[in-house]
């Protein structure tokens, strides 16, 4: 009976979160699911306390990073960056494709995959219109920006909410995480650009006329805030790496940077502070706690132990099978039930798996790869993708779920496998697998 209740509640909450009927907030849905789990006795208040301990740093860091991204977007930081990349292409279509891909990877690295997908994609679309690219070439660049946002969100803890949650759960320091994942992310970037080029090579323009392209400086809405932002971002990066040495939460540094930029921009005509604060993803805090309480219910009734048994079987075959297998499991779960609940379900299973500590850490990184890349299989893989599709639809670009699924499977399978193999190889070099 308890198993049926826990599984049924999880499925209902997941469906409501993905469908969002009548604009129902994901925060309210997850909170309602958590409340029901408590009332039904599936979870305890002690479980709630455990969940809060796991996700508070992750969610507050994520909110701070998105706030920083919104401020930078308001003052023209990302448009300025895109215009510079387009000028560096010097009218060559292939170089334009590659440089915009690199820009997407850099934005995902420092401002999270959500920032890269939701902020950079509209800019790419507007610049494609300014360059008078045909619809097929425009679609290729838009799909590239959306794909790259997730597949290159591996290198830093702050590059993806999945990373932040995993780092908090397994106590992975910022510098240690970057050492393990930055080289792997570079492989993922090369693989992503490779498969994207092979898929869209016939639609990419050979040459591009940049005569009507605006000067990068014209994109800046507030040069003063723009200049100060570079200093803040530099200090923030130093703070990220210092967090491991000091033993401080990453949210302390990200939050300080966000507050600093809010203070600097409070008189800026380009930045509407009240609107930005309202638009920050505060619901993610409630969603994360609520959703993970529901997921804990699955663990309490023993369902995650079944997954732990599977992972134990995989690791018994050696590091290669354990790492690749764990990543594939995370990717499959993410594609069918969204990556946010999937990352914790898999994390709980990894914790319960019969594997030594070094192997468990390697599996934790593999889970990150799977849950970062797995959402590209299907539109429901991540909330960011659903919102990304909505943003494009408002601009007259309709990407059907059928087309997305066909492209997603074709592109993601090789990138996922190459990236997991890179993680296995680099972990072996580091002596950590």
C-alpha positions as CSV (number, residue, x, y, z in Angstrom):
1,X,0.0,0.0,0.0
2,X,2.8,2.5,0.9
3,X,4.6,1.7,-2.3
4,X,1.5,2.4,-4.4
5,X,0.8,5.7,-2.5
6,X,4.4,6.9,-2.9
7,X,4.7,6.0,-6.5
8,X,1.2,7.3,-7.4
9,X,1.9,10.6,-5.6
10,X,5.2,11.0,-7.4
11,X,3.6,10.4,-10.8
12,X,0.7,12.8,-10.2
13,X,3.1,15.6,-9.0
14,X,5.4,15.0,-12.0
15,X,2.6,15.1,-14.5
16,X,1.2,18.4,-13.0
17,X,4.7,19.9,-13.0
18,X,5.3,19.1,-16.7
19,X,1.8,20.0,-17.9
20,X,1.3,23.0,-15.6
21,X,-2.5,23.1,-16.2
22,X,-3.9,26.7,-16.2
23,X,-0.5,28.0,-15.4
24,X,-0.3,26.2,-12.1
25,X,3.1,27.1,-10.5
26,X,5.6,24.2,-10.2
27,X,6.3,25.5,-6.7
28,X,2.7,25.1,-5.5
29,X,2.5,21.7,-7.2
30,X,5.6,20.4,-5.5
31,X,4.7,22.0,-2.1
32,X,1.3,20.3,-2.3
33,X,2.9,17.0,-3.1
34,X,5.2,17.3,-0.1
35,X,2.3,18.2,2.2
36,X,0.4,15.1,1.0
37,X,3.4,13.0,1.5
38,X,3.6,14.2,5.1
39,X,-0.1,13.7,5.7
40,X,0.0,10.2,4.3
41,X,3.0,9.3,6.4
42,X,5.2,8.5,3.4
43,X,7.8,11.0,4.7
44,X,8.6,12.5,8.1
45,X,9.5,15.9,9.2
46,X,13.0,14.6,9.7
47,X,13.1,13.8,6.0
48,X,12.0,17.4,5.2
49,X,14.9,18.7,7.3
50,X,17.3,16.4,5.4
51,X,16.0,17.7,2.1
52,X,16.4,21.4,3.2
53,X,19.9,20.6,4.2
54,X,20.6,19.1,0.7
55,X,19.0,21.8,-1.5
56,X,19.2,25.2,0.3
57,X,22.7,26.1,-1.0
58,X,21.9,24.8,-4.5
59,X,18.6,26.7,-4.9
60,X,19.8,30.0,-3.5
61,X,23.0,29.8,-5.6
62,X,20.8,29.2,-8.7
63,X,18.5,32.2,-7.9
64,X,21.6,34.4,-7.4
65,X,23.2,33.3,-10.7
66,X,19.9,33.9,-12.6
67,X,19.6,37.4,-10.9
68,X,23.1,38.2,-12.1
69,X,22.2,37.0,-15.6
70,X,19.1,39.2,-15.7
71,X,21.0,42.3,-14.7
72,X,23.7,41.6,-17.2
73,X,21.1,41.0,-19.9
74,X,19.3,44.3,-19.1
75,X,22.5,46.3,-19.6
76,X,23.3,44.5,-22.9
77,X,26.1,42.2,-21.7
78,X,25.0,39.2,-23.7
79,X,24.0,41.0,-26.9
80,X,27.4,42.8,-26.8
81,X,29.1,39.4,-26.5
82,X,27.1,38.0,-29.4
83,X,27.8,40.9,-31.7
84,X,31.5,40.5,-31.0
85,X,31.4,36.8,-31.9
86,X,29.5,37.6,-35.1
87,X,32.1,40.1,-36.1
88,X,34.9,37.6,-35.4
89,X,33.2,35.2,-37.8
90,X,34.2,37.7,-40.6
91,X,31.3,36.7,-42.8
92,X,31.9,33.0,-42.8
93,X,29.0,30.8,-42.0
94,X,30.9,27.9,-40.4
95,X,32.9,30.2,-38.2
96,X,29.7,32.0,-37.2
97,X,28.2,28.6,-36.2
98,X,31.3,27.6,-34.2
99,X,31.7,30.9,-32.4
100,X,28.1,31.1,-31.4
101,X,28.5,27.6,-30.0
102,X,31.5,28.6,-28.0
103,X,29.7,31.7,-26.7
104,X,26.8,29.4,-25.6
105,X,29.2,27.2,-23.8
106,X,30.8,30.1,-22.0
107,X,27.5,31.5,-20.9
108,X,26.3,28.1,-19.7
109,X,29.6,27.8,-17.8
110,X,29.3,30.9,-15.7
111,X,25.5,31.7,-15.9
112,X,23.9,28.2,-15.9
113,X,22.2,26.4,-18.7
114,X,19.0,28.3,-18.1
115,X,20.7,31.6,-18.7
116,X,22.3,30.3,-21.9
117,X,19.1,28.9,-23.3
118,X,16.6,31.5,-22.3
119,X,18.7,34.7,-22.6
120,X,21.1,33.9,-25.4
121,X,18.6,32.1,-27.7
122,X,16.4,35.2,-28.3
123,X,19.6,37.2,-29.0
124,X,20.7,34.7,-31.6
125,X,17.3,34.8,-33.2
126,X,17.3,38.6,-33.4
127,X,20.8,38.7,-34.8
128,X,19.9,36.0,-37.4
129,X,17.1,38.2,-38.5
130,X,19.4,41.2,-38.7
131,X,21.8,39.1,-40.9
132,X,18.9,38.2,-43.1
133,X,19.5,34.4,-42.7
134,X,16.8,32.1,-44.2
135,X,14.5,30.2,-41.8
136,X,16.4,26.9,-42.1
137,X,19.7,28.6,-41.1
138,X,18.0,30.5,-38.3
139,X,16.5,27.2,-37.0
140,X,20.0,25.6,-37.1
141,X,21.5,28.4,-35.0
142,X,18.6,28.4,-32.5
143,X,18.7,24.6,-32.1
144,X,22.5,24.9,-31.6
145,X,22.2,27.5,-28.9
146,X,19.5,25.4,-27.0
147,X,21.5,22.1,-27.4
148,X,24.8,23.6,-26.4
149,X,23.3,25.2,-23.3
150,X,22.7,21.8,-21.7
151,X,25.5,19.7,-23.1
152,X,28.2,22.1,-22.0
153,X,26.7,22.9,-18.6
154,X,29.2,20.5,-16.9
155,X,32.4,22.4,-16.1
156,X,31.5,24.3,-12.9
157,X,29.3,23.6,-9.9
158,X,27.2,26.7,-10.9
159,X,26.7,25.7,-14.5
160,X,23.6,23.7,-13.9
161,X,21.2,23.3,-10.9
162,X,21.8,19.6,-11.3
163,X,25.5,20.2,-10.6
164,X,24.8,22.3,-7.6
165,X,22.5,19.7,-6.0
166,X,24.9,16.9,-6.7
167,X,27.9,18.8,-5.4
168,X,26.0,19.5,-2.2
169,X,24.8,16.0,-1.7
170,X,28.1,14.3,-2.3
171,X,30.2,17.2,-0.7
172,X,32.1,17.9,-3.9
173,X,34.3,21.1,-3.5
174,X,34.2,23.8,-6.2
175,X,37.8,23.3,-7.3
176,X,37.7,19.5,-7.1
177,X,34.6,19.5,-9.2
178,X,36.1,21.9,-11.8
179,X,39.2,19.7,-12.0
180,X,37.2,16.6,-12.8
181,X,34.6,18.2,-15.1
182,X,36.1,21.1,-17.0
183,X,38.1,18.8,-19.3
184,X,35.1,16.5,-19.8
185,X,33.0,19.6,-20.7
186,X,35.6,20.5,-23.4
187,X,35.1,17.1,-24.9
188,X,31.3,17.5,-24.8
189,X,31.6,20.9,-26.5
190,X,33.7,19.5,-29.4
191,X,31.4,16.5,-29.7
192,X,28.3,18.7,-29.6
193,X,29.6,21.0,-32.3
194,X,30.6,18.0,-34.4
195,X,27.2,16.3,-34.3
196,X,25.3,19.6,-34.8
197,X,27.4,20.5,-37.8
198,X,26.9,17.1,-39.4
199,X,23.1,17.4,-38.8
200,X,22.7,21.0,-40.0
201,X,25.7,21.4,-42.4
202,X,23.4,21.7,-45.5
203,X,21.4,24.5,-43.9
204,X,24.2,26.6,-42.6
205,X,25.1,29.6,-44.9
206,X,28.5,29.6,-46.6
207,X,28.9,33.3,-46.2
208,X,27.1,36.0,-44.2
209,X,26.8,39.7,-44.9
210,X,27.5,41.7,-41.8
211,X,27.2,45.1,-43.5
212,X,24.0,45.9,-41.5
213,X,25.3,44.5,-38.3
214,X,25.2,46.9,-35.3
215,X,28.4,47.8,-33.5
216,X,28.8,45.8,-30.2
217,X,29.0,49.1,-28.2
218,X,25.5,50.0,-29.4
219,X,24.1,47.1,-27.4
220,X,25.2,48.5,-24.1
221,X,22.4,50.1,-22.2
222,X,24.5,51.2,-19.2
223,X,28.3,51.3,-19.8
224,X,28.9,52.0,-16.1
225,X,27.2,48.9,-14.8
226,X,28.8,46.9,-17.6
227,X,32.3,47.9,-16.5
228,X,31.6,47.2,-12.8
229,X,30.1,43.9,-13.7
230,X,33.4,42.6,-15.1
231,X,35.1,43.4,-11.7
232,X,32.2,41.7,-9.8
233,X,32.4,38.6,-12.0
234,X,36.1,38.4,-11.6
235,X,35.8,38.5,-7.8
236,X,33.0,36.0,-7.9
237,X,35.1,33.5,-9.8
238,X,37.8,33.9,-7.2
239,X,35.2,33.4,-4.5
240,X,33.9,30.3,-6.1
241,X,37.3,28.6,-5.9
242,X,37.9,30.0,-2.4
243,X,34.6,28.4,-1.2
244,X,36.3,25.0,-1.0
245,X,39.3,26.2,0.9
246,X,37.1,28.2,3.4
247,X,34.4,25.6,3.6
248,X,31.8,28.2,2.9
249,X,28.6,27.6,0.8
250,X,28.8,28.7,-2.8
251,X,25.5,30.6,-2.2
252,X,27.4,33.1,0.0
253,X,29.6,34.2,-2.9
254,X,26.9,34.1,-5.6
255,X,24.5,36.0,-3.3
256,X,27.0,38.6,-2.4
257,X,27.7,39.2,-6.1
258,X,24.0,39.4,-6.9
259,X,23.5,42.0,-4.1
260,X,26.5,44.0,-5.2
261,X,25.2,44.2,-8.8
262,X,21.7,45.1,-7.6
263,X,23.2,48.0,-5.5
264,X,25.3,49.2,-8.5
265,X,22.4,49.0,-10.9
266,X,19.7,50.5,-8.6
267,X,19.8,53.9,-10.3
268,X,20.4,52.5,-13.8
269,X,17.7,53.5,-16.3
270,X,18.2,50.2,-18.0
271,X,17.5,48.0,-15.0
272,X,14.1,47.8,-13.3
273,X,15.2,46.3,-10.0
274,X,11.7,45.4,-8.6
275,X,10.8,43.6,-11.8
276,X,14.0,41.7,-11.9
277,X,13.7,40.6,-8.3
278,X,10.1,39.5,-9.0
279,X,11.2,37.6,-12.1
280,X,14.0,35.7,-10.3
281,X,13.1,32.0,-10.0
282,X,12.1,32.0,-6.4
283,X,9.6,29.2,-7.1
284,X,12.6,26.9,-7.7
285,X,13.4,27.1,-4.0
286,X,9.9,25.8,-3.1
287,X,9.9,23.4,-6.0
288,X,13.2,21.8,-5.1
289,X,12.3,21.3,-1.4
290,X,8.8,20.0,-2.3
291,X,9.9,17.7,-5.2
292,X,12.7,16.2,-3.2
293,X,10.4,15.5,-0.3
294,X,8.2,13.6,-2.7
295,X,11.3,11.7,-4.0
296,X,12.3,10.9,-0.5
297,X,9.0,9.1,-0.2
298,X,10.2,6.7,-3.0
299,X,13.3,6.0,-1.0
300,X,11.4,5.4,2.2
301,X,9.2,2.7,0.6
302,X,12.3,1.0,-0.9
303,X,12.0,1.9,-4.6
304,X,15.3,3.6,-4.9
305,X,16.9,0.5,-3.4
306,X,15.9,-1.4,-6.6
307,X,17.9,1.2,-8.6
308,X,20.8,0.9,-6.2
309,X,20.9,-2.8,-6.9
310,X,21.1,-2.1,-10.6
311,X,24.0,0.4,-10.1
312,X,25.7,-2.1,-7.9
313,X,25.5,-4.7,-10.6
314,X,27.0,-2.2,-13.1
315,X,29.9,-1.2,-10.9
316,X,30.7,-4.9,-10.3
317,X,31.7,-5.0,-14.0
318,X,34.4,-2.4,-13.5
319,X,34.8,1.4,-13.6
320,X,34.0,1.7,-17.3
321,X,30.7,0.0,-17.1
322,X,29.9,1.6,-13.8
323,X,30.5,5.2,-15.0
324,X,28.9,4.8,-18.4
325,X,26.0,2.8,-17.0
326,X,25.3,5.2,-14.2
327,X,25.3,8.1,-16.7
328,X,23.0,6.3,-19.1
329,X,20.6,5.5,-16.3
330,X,20.6,9.2,-15.2
331,X,20.0,10.3,-18.8
332,X,17.1,7.9,-19.4
333,X,15.4,8.8,-16.1
334,X,15.8,12.5,-17.0
335,X,14.3,12.1,-20.4
336,X,11.2,10.5,-19.1
337,X,10.6,12.1,-15.7
338,X,12.6,15.4,-15.8
339,X,16.1,15.9,-14.7
340,X,15.5,17.5,-11.3
341,X,13.8,14.6,-9.6
342,X,16.0,12.2,-11.5
343,X,19.3,13.6,-10.2
344,X,18.2,13.0,-6.6
345,X,16.6,9.6,-7.2
346,X,19.9,8.5,-8.8
347,X,21.9,10.2,-6.1
348,X,20.0,8.3,-3.4
349,X,20.6,5.1,-5.3
350,X,24.3,5.8,-5.7
351,X,24.6,6.4,-1.9
352,X,22.9,3.1,-1.3
353,X,24.9,1.2,-3.9
354,X,27.5,-1.4,-2.7
355,X,30.5,0.5,-4.1
356,X,33.7,1.9,-2.5
357,X,33.8,5.6,-1.9
358,X,36.1,6.4,-4.9
359,X,33.7,4.6,-7.2
360,X,30.7,6.3,-5.7
361,X,32.2,9.7,-6.3
362,X,32.9,8.7,-10.0
363,X,29.3,7.6,-10.2
364,X,28.1,10.9,-8.8
365,X,29.9,12.7,-11.6
366,X,28.5,10.3,-14.2
367,X,25.0,11.1,-12.8
368,X,25.7,14.8,-13.4
369,X,26.6,14.0,-17.0
370,X,23.5,11.9,-17.5
371,X,21.2,14.4,-15.9
372,X,22.7,17.4,-17.7
373,X,22.6,15.8,-21.2
374,X,19.7,13.4,-20.8
375,X,17.1,16.2,-20.9
376,X,18.0,16.8,-24.6
377,X,16.3,13.5,-25.6
378,X,12.8,14.9,-25.0
379,X,11.1,18.3,-24.5
380,X,10.0,17.2,-20.9
381,X,13.6,16.5,-19.9
382,X,14.0,19.8,-18.2
383,X,11.8,22.8,-17.2
384,X,14.2,25.1,-19.0
385,X,13.5,23.3,-22.3
386,X,9.7,23.6,-21.9
387,X,10.2,27.3,-21.2
388,X,12.6,27.6,-24.1
389,X,10.1,26.2,-26.5
390,X,7.5,28.6,-25.2
391,X,9.8,31.6,-25.7
392,X,10.5,30.5,-29.3
393,X,6.8,29.9,-30.0
394,X,6.1,33.5,-28.9
395,X,8.5,34.6,-31.6
396,X,6.8,32.7,-34.3
397,X,9.2,29.7,-34.3
398,X,7.2,26.5,-33.6
399,X,9.4,23.4,-32.8
400,X,7.1,20.4,-32.6
401,X,7.7,17.7,-30.0
402,X,8.2,15.2,-32.8
403,X,10.9,17.2,-34.4
404,X,12.6,17.9,-31.1
405,X,12.5,14.2,-30.1
406,X,14.0,13.2,-33.5
407,X,16.7,15.7,-33.4
408,X,17.3,15.2,-29.6
409,X,17.8,11.4,-29.9
410,X,20.0,11.7,-33.0
411,X,22.3,14.3,-31.5
412,X,22.3,13.4,-27.8
413,X,23.2,9.7,-28.0
414,X,26.7,10.1,-29.5
415,X,27.5,13.2,-27.4
416,X,26.4,11.4,-24.2
417,X,28.5,8.3,-24.9
418,X,31.6,10.3,-25.9
419,X,31.3,12.5,-22.8
420,X,30.9,9.5,-20.4
421,X,33.9,7.8,-22.0
422,X,35.8,11.1,-21.5
423,X,34.8,11.1,-17.8
424,X,35.9,7.5,-17.4
425,X,39.3,8.2,-19.1
426,X,40.0,11.5,-17.2
427,X,38.9,9.9,-13.9
428,X,41.5,7.1,-14.6
429,X,44.2,9.7,-15.3
430,X,43.4,11.4,-12.0
431,X,43.4,8.0,-10.3
432,X,39.8,8.5,-9.2
433,X,38.1,5.6,-10.9
